[in-house]
Structures are given as C-alpha cells and as structure tokens.
Amino acid sequence: MNWDLIVAIANILLTVGIIPQLIKNYKTKNVESHCIFWHLSTISGLSLLFLFYYSLYLYFATFGICITICFRLIIIYQIFKYRVKK
C-alpha cells in the first residue's frame, strides 16, 4: 500500500475544508466564532505529524501539511486583523 499517496489525499481533503472558511472570513470580515487556541493546537499537532512523515520520507504528505499549516496561519492573521474592538 502506498501510504504517501493516501496521506497526501487526506491532507488535500483537510486543506480543501479550510478554503471556504478563509473566503467567508475575508468576505464578511467577521471572525468572532474562531478561537486562536484551537488553531494553535492544530498547528502543533500538524507540526508533529510533519516531523513524523518527514522521518519516513513521505514527502507528498509533508507538502500537504505545510499548505494546511499556512492556511491555519492565515486564519490566525484574519482573527487579529478583523477582531472587533470593544
């Protein structure tokens, strides 16, 4: 079984799931429902997966994880940029 391909497909599905949220945040300029801790903990877990897959030479998987981490960082940026000051 080619684990590199399976993990790459899983990462693509994870990344595709983030794209609509990025677009919605950009259009509405509203990120009140987001929690920074959730995104940071997800990035931490993805970083550990990145190190694990990299040690197994699953390079397609590591590329997908990098893209997902970048999208998470964009969401964190949007949280700070669109935060409502009270």
C-alpha positions as CSV (number, residue, x, y, z in Angstrom):
1,M,0.0,0.0,0.0
2,N,1.3,3.4,-0.9
3,W,1.0,5.4,2.3
4,D,2.5,8.5,0.7
5,L,-0.4,8.8,-1.7
6,I,-3.1,8.1,1.0
7,V,-1.7,10.6,3.4
8,A,-1.4,13.2,0.6
9,I,-5.1,12.7,-0.3
10,A,-6.0,13.1,3.4
11,N,-4.1,16.3,3.6
12,I,-5.7,17.6,0.4
13,L,-9.1,17.0,2.0
14,L,-8.1,18.8,5.2
15,T,-6.8,21.7,3.2
16,V,-9.8,21.9,1.0
17,G,-12.0,22.1,4.1
18,I,-10.2,25.2,5.2
19,I,-10.5,27.2,2.0
20,P,-14.3,28.1,2.3
21,Q,-13.7,29.4,5.8
22,L,-10.9,31.6,4.6
23,I,-13.1,33.0,1.9
24,K,-16.0,33.5,4.3
25,N,-13.8,35.3,6.8
26,Y,-12.5,37.6,4.0
27,K,-15.9,38.5,2.7
28,T,-17.7,39.0,6.0
29,K,-14.7,40.4,7.9
30,N,-16.1,38.5,10.9
31,V,-14.1,36.0,12.9
32,E,-15.9,36.1,16.2
33,S,-16.6,32.4,16.2
34,H,-12.9,31.5,15.9
35,C,-10.6,30.5,18.8
36,I,-6.9,31.1,18.5
37,F,-6.1,28.2,20.8
38,W,-7.9,25.7,18.5
39,H,-5.8,26.8,15.5
40,L,-2.5,26.9,17.5
41,S,-3.2,23.4,18.9
42,T,-4.0,22.1,15.4
43,I,-0.8,23.7,14.1
44,S,1.2,22.0,16.9
45,G,-0.3,18.6,16.1
46,L,0.3,19.1,12.4
47,S,3.9,20.1,13.1
48,L,4.4,16.8,14.9
49,L,2.9,14.9,12.0
50,F,5.1,16.8,9.7
51,L,8.2,15.6,11.6
52,F,6.9,12.0,11.7
53,Y,6.1,11.9,8.0
54,Y,9.4,13.6,7.1
55,S,11.3,11.0,9.0
56,L,9.5,8.3,7.0
57,Y,10.3,10.1,3.7
58,L,6.7,10.7,2.9
59,Y,7.4,14.0,1.1
60,F,3.9,14.4,-0.5
61,A,2.4,14.2,2.9
62,T,4.8,16.8,4.3
63,F,3.9,19.2,1.5
64,G,0.2,18.9,2.2
65,I,0.8,19.5,5.9
66,C,2.8,22.6,5.1
67,I,-0.1,24.0,3.0
68,T,-2.6,23.3,5.8
69,I,-0.4,25.0,8.4
70,C,-0.1,28.0,6.1
71,F,-3.9,28.2,5.8
72,R,-4.2,28.0,9.6
73,L,-1.7,30.8,10.0
74,I,-3.8,32.9,7.5
75,I,-6.9,32.3,9.7
76,I,-4.9,33.4,12.8
77,Y,-3.9,36.5,10.9
78,Q,-7.5,37.2,10.0
79,I,-8.5,36.8,13.6
80,F,-6.1,39.6,14.6
81,K,-6.9,41.7,11.6
82,Y,-10.8,41.5,11.8
83,R,-11.1,41.4,15.6
84,V,-13.8,43.8,16.9
85,K,-12.5,46.2,19.4
86,K,-15.0,46.9,22.2
